[in-house]
Amino acid sequence: MPLHAEGSVQLDTGSGFFRPDSRPGRDLGVLLVRHLARERNAARAELPEAGLRVLDAMAGCGIRALRYGQEAGATAVWANDADRDRLPLLEANLAPLEASGVALRRTALTAQKLLADCLLREERFDLLDLDAFGCPTPLVPLALEALAFGGVLYLASTDGRSPTGHDRRAAVRSLGAAARAHPASWELALRLQIGVVARAAWALGRGVRPLFSFSEGRTFRTAVQLLRRPESGEECRLGLIAHCHGCGEQLVQPLLTLRQWPACACEAGAGLAAAPGSGPGAATPPLAISGPLWLGPLQHPASLAAMAEAERRAVADGAPASLGRAGARLLEALRRDPGEPARCWPLAELGRRLGGGPPPLKAFVEALRAEGWSACPSGVMAGQLRSDAPWHRVLELAGRITAARDSPARQAPGPTGGTLNR
């Protein structure tokens, strides 16, 4: 079988499960470890023993562990996979790390036994890669115990049904939360996942900082940094998201200040926002409420910028690029969208409600910003708008921009309701 090449490594993927198109997630993991390693190297003047320790709890063929050690500068790598039959493959693929002086361990334990052993021996890591099949919630408390302060849990879940509202009972069992159908379903799943991590960290007296979060609809990945203590106001970032399928309104409430939900456009009788049959006199559809989940930012811009800079410096120093094309596009999209506020609408839904095509995203974002609202394209799901503008204003602006686009003069609304030639 030919070797698989990725970044600066080549290895045998074996006969087990391996997805080449998951490379963007591996690329961002390498950049994250490289960024963390640079921070540790900068601290060596005060801490001569400083290095970077990585635990890959579900290593598979070992590609992530190999890249962390060979490309990213990890000084110690522990690669584990529960399938004992894959241990010879791991040993062969990771041999270059041992030859280069990286402190290497290879084991074949279940993730539960591995993390429990780390807890008993009080062994902690700077990055814990938990690339789980299904829902990883049962492993989260033990995983956090295995992190050093400032360490990062790089968590993946392939459970797409329960956190996107397609299996409500399973969401209650696995996430301890309600998950209802939502236009930004991938983002909903990520927020539910971060919410699980936040609650587990708070129970330990720690704080959390999401560094980046993304999905391609099949796997949901979040990198969450463990802080020594919660940041001021961090508890306000756990709450509920409500979506009205009648008028399209989205409402957000932190659990800390939870009260009665305000009226949506259906109750106010806003004809522009209402779907057919939901105008004055029609029965008000119930709000679809999801949570508790994370309401705060999904990305940490400073960390993403540092990751991009670490890649630039490595390439400038002659190292092979770690970012493939898809990874580079992903990183740039995440850098443009902090993931806050937690209100996101598909442009296609706006077009459907307005009875025409979707508004042009760039012009729409500019118009909202010109009025003082926050607005940006979603970095999580393509073709979606994130904004804190009131829903009625979102629809009004979308309608004006679409009408101007479709008019013979091809004009778009200005910030005060006038028009600007485009």
Buried (B, 14 or more C-beta within 10 A) or exposed (E): EEEBEBBBBBBBBBEEEEEEEBBBBBBBBBBBBBBBBBBBBEEEEEEEEBBBBBBBBBBBBBBBBBBBBBBBBBBBBBBBBBBEEBBEBBBBBBBBBBEEEBBBEBBBBBBEEBBBBBBEEEBBBBBBBBBBEEBBBEBBBBBBBBBBEBBBBBBBBEBBBBBBBBBBEBBEEBBEBBBBBBBBBBBBBBBBBBBBBBBBBBEEEBBBBBBBBBBBEEBBBBBBBBBEEBEEEBBEBBBBBBBBBBBBBBBBBBBEEEEEBEBBBBBBBBEBBBBEEBBEEBEBBEBBBBBBBBBBBBBBBEBBEBBBBBBEEBEEEEBEBBBBEBBBEBBEBBBBBBBBBBBBBBBEBBBBBBEBBBBBBEBBBBBBBBEEBBBBBBBBBEEBBBBBBEBBBBBBBBBBBBBBBEEEEEBBBBBEEEEBEE
